[in-house]
Amino acid sequence: MALLFGFPSIISIFLTRMYLLPFIPDVLISFKGFILTKNIFLLLIFAGLMILASYKMIRNTVKMDGPDEENTLLAVGQGSIVGVLTGLVGAGGGFMIIPALVNLLKIPMKTAIGTSLVIISFNSLIGFLSSAGTAKTDWKILISIATIAVAGIMIGTHLSKKIDGKKLKPAFGWFILILGIYIIGKEARHLF
């Protein structure tokens, strides 16, 4: 599953960072005090997609009977879409990967989480390497976040043995919904 999703995602990240992102102007719209910048626009799109993805996670109607061939082909396309979003926004894409794995490939929530971590690692590495020559890296912050992430993985691994995967799905959906609404509210303040 990681290869099925990850390979198209990595290609999309690379192509987006190298060829699409540089051609988007820094200011998309400026009209009577209303300024829509590239960064705000991309974050608003990302937040909107997070809210849409949260809907199916919260509904909790998908039966986990394993992947089928037709949805597997859709998942390759979803991997490409997640790659484009990751390339544009610079986010790891986990908020899109997990709902796609659960809803399209119909795999259990715990398996989707583990698979998404592998995909996110590859996506983040490609995004980081493609920006290494043009962006300045704050190594202190990077090492701090990586340390916190590793600690979170260890705590999450311990807790995952005690939490039912069926309860994780709607909880993750609500988390995505709240985060999406927060991002929209935060970015909307910058528009005026």
C-alpha positions as CSV (number, residue, x, y, z in Angstrom):
1,M,0.0,0.0,0.0
2,A,2.9,2.3,0.8
3,L,4.3,1.8,-2.7
4,L,0.9,2.1,-4.4
5,F,0.3,5.5,-2.7
6,G,3.9,6.6,-2.2
7,F,5.3,6.2,-5.7
8,P,2.8,8.5,-7.5
9,S,2.8,10.8,-4.6
10,I,6.6,11.2,-4.7
11,I,6.6,11.9,-8.5
12,S,3.8,14.4,-8.0
13,I,5.7,16.2,-5.2
14,F,8.8,16.5,-7.3
15,L,7.0,17.8,-10.4
16,T,4.9,20.2,-8.4
17,R,7.9,21.7,-6.4
18,M,10.0,22.0,-9.5
19,Y,7.6,23.1,-12.2
20,L,4.2,24.2,-10.8
21,L,5.0,26.1,-7.6
22,P,7.5,28.5,-9.1
23,F,4.9,29.7,-11.6
24,I,2.2,30.7,-9.1
25,P,2.5,34.4,-8.4
26,D,3.0,35.5,-4.8
27,V,-0.1,37.7,-4.9
28,L,-3.1,36.2,-6.7
29,I,-5.7,38.9,-6.1
30,S,-5.3,42.4,-4.8
31,F,-8.5,44.5,-4.7
32,K,-9.4,47.4,-2.4
33,G,-7.6,46.1,0.7
34,F,-8.4,42.5,-0.1
35,I,-5.1,40.6,-0.8
36,L,-5.0,36.9,-1.6
37,T,-1.5,35.6,-1.5
38,K,-0.3,32.3,-2.9
39,N,0.4,30.9,0.6
40,I,-3.0,31.8,2.0
41,F,-4.8,30.4,-1.1
42,L,-2.9,27.1,-0.9
43,L,-3.6,26.8,2.8
44,L,-7.3,27.5,2.3
45,I,-7.5,24.8,-0.4
46,F,-5.7,22.4,1.9
47,A,-8.1,23.2,4.8
48,G,-11.1,22.8,2.6
49,L,-9.9,19.4,1.5
50,M,-9.3,18.4,5.1
51,I,-12.9,19.3,5.9
52,L,-14.2,17.2,3.0
53,A,-12.0,14.2,4.0
54,S,-13.3,14.5,7.6
55,Y,-16.9,13.9,6.4
56,K,-16.4,10.3,5.4
57,M,-14.2,9.6,8.5
58,I,-16.9,10.9,10.8
59,R,-19.8,9.2,9.0
60,N,-18.1,5.8,9.7
61,T,-20.1,3.9,7.0
62,V,-17.2,2.3,5.1
63,K,-17.0,-1.5,5.6
64,M,-13.4,-2.7,6.1
65,D,-13.6,-5.7,3.8
66,G,-10.1,-5.1,2.3
67,P,-9.0,-3.4,-0.9
68,D,-10.7,-4.1,-4.2
69,E,-9.1,-3.7,-7.6
70,E,-11.2,-0.7,-8.8
71,N,-10.5,1.3,-5.6
72,T,-6.8,0.5,-5.9
73,L,-6.7,2.3,-9.2
74,L,-8.4,5.3,-7.6
75,A,-5.9,5.2,-4.8
76,V,-3.0,5.6,-7.3
77,G,-4.8,8.8,-8.5
78,Q,-5.4,9.9,-4.9
79,G,-1.6,9.3,-4.2
80,S,-0.9,11.7,-7.1
81,I,-3.3,14.3,-5.8
82,V,-1.9,14.1,-2.3
83,G,1.6,14.5,-3.8
84,V,0.5,17.7,-5.6
85,L,-1.0,19.1,-2.4
86,T,2.1,18.1,-0.4
87,G,4.3,19.8,-3.1
88,L,2.1,23.0,-3.0
89,V,1.5,23.4,0.7
90,G,4.6,21.7,2.0
91,A,2.7,19.5,4.4
92,G,3.3,15.8,4.8
93,G,-0.1,14.9,3.6
94,G,-1.3,12.6,6.4
95,F,-4.6,14.4,6.7
96,M,-5.3,13.3,3.1
97,I,-3.6,9.9,3.1
98,I,-5.4,8.3,6.0
99,P,-8.9,9.1,4.8
100,A,-8.0,7.9,1.3
101,L,-6.5,4.6,2.6
102,V,-9.5,4.0,4.8
103,N,-12.3,5.1,2.4
104,L,-10.9,4.1,-1.0
105,L,-8.8,1.1,-0.2
106,K,-11.0,0.1,2.8
107,I,-8.1,-0.9,5.0
108,P,-8.4,-0.8,8.8
109,M,-7.6,2.5,10.5
110,K,-4.5,1.2,12.4
111,T,-3.0,-0.2,9.2
112,A,-3.8,3.1,7.4
113,I,-2.0,5.1,10.1
114,G,1.1,2.9,9.9
115,T,1.1,3.0,6.1
116,S,0.6,6.8,6.1
117,L,3.7,7.3,8.3
118,V,5.8,5.5,5.7
119,I,4.3,7.6,2.9
120,I,4.7,10.8,4.8
121,S,8.3,10.0,5.5
122,F,9.0,9.6,1.8
123,N,7.0,12.6,0.8
124,S,8.6,14.8,3.4
125,L,12.1,13.6,2.4
126,I,11.4,14.4,-1.2
127,G,9.9,17.8,-0.4
128,F,12.8,18.6,1.9
129,L,15.5,17.6,-0.6
130,S,13.8,19.5,-3.5
131,S,13.8,22.7,-1.4
132,A,17.3,22.2,0.2
133,G,19.0,24.4,-2.4
134,T,16.5,27.2,-2.3
135,A,15.3,27.3,1.3
136,K,17.2,28.0,4.5
137,T,16.9,25.2,7.1
138,D,16.7,25.9,10.8
139,W,18.4,22.8,12.1
140,K,17.5,23.4,15.7
141,I,13.8,23.5,14.9
142,L,14.1,20.5,12.6
143,I,15.9,18.4,15.2
144,S,13.4,19.5,17.9
145,I,10.4,18.6,15.8
146,A,11.9,15.3,14.8
147,T,12.6,14.4,18.4
148,I,9.1,15.2,19.4
149,A,7.8,13.2,16.5
150,V,9.8,10.1,17.5
151,A,8.6,10.4,21.0
152,G,5.0,10.7,19.7
153,I,5.5,7.6,17.6
154,M,6.7,5.6,20.6
155,I,3.8,6.8,22.7
156,G,1.3,6.2,19.9
157,T,2.6,2.7,19.4
158,H,2.1,1.9,23.0
159,L,-1.5,3.4,23.0
160,S,-2.5,1.8,19.8
161,K,-2.5,-1.6,21.5
162,K,-5.2,-0.3,23.9
163,I,-7.5,1.7,21.5
164,D,-10.0,0.1,19.2
165,G,-9.4,1.0,15.5
166,K,-13.1,1.6,14.9
167,K,-13.1,4.4,17.4
168,L,-10.0,6.0,15.9
169,K,-11.7,6.6,12.6
170,P,-14.4,9.1,13.7
171,A,-12.0,10.6,16.3
172,F,-9.5,11.3,13.5
173,G,-12.3,12.7,11.4
174,W,-13.3,15.2,14.1
175,F,-9.7,16.1,14.6
176,I,-9.3,16.8,10.8
177,L,-12.6,18.8,10.8
178,I,-11.5,21.0,13.8
179,L,-8.1,21.6,12.3
180,G,-9.5,22.5,8.9
181,I,-11.9,25.0,10.4
182,Y,-9.1,26.5,12.5
183,I,-6.8,26.9,9.4
184,I,-9.6,28.6,7.4
185,G,-10.4,30.9,10.3
186,K,-6.8,31.8,10.9
187,E,-6.0,32.4,7.2
188,A,-9.3,34.4,6.6
189,R,-8.1,37.0,9.1
190,H,-5.1,37.7,6.8
191,L,-7.3,38.4,3.8
192,F,-8.5,41.9,4.9
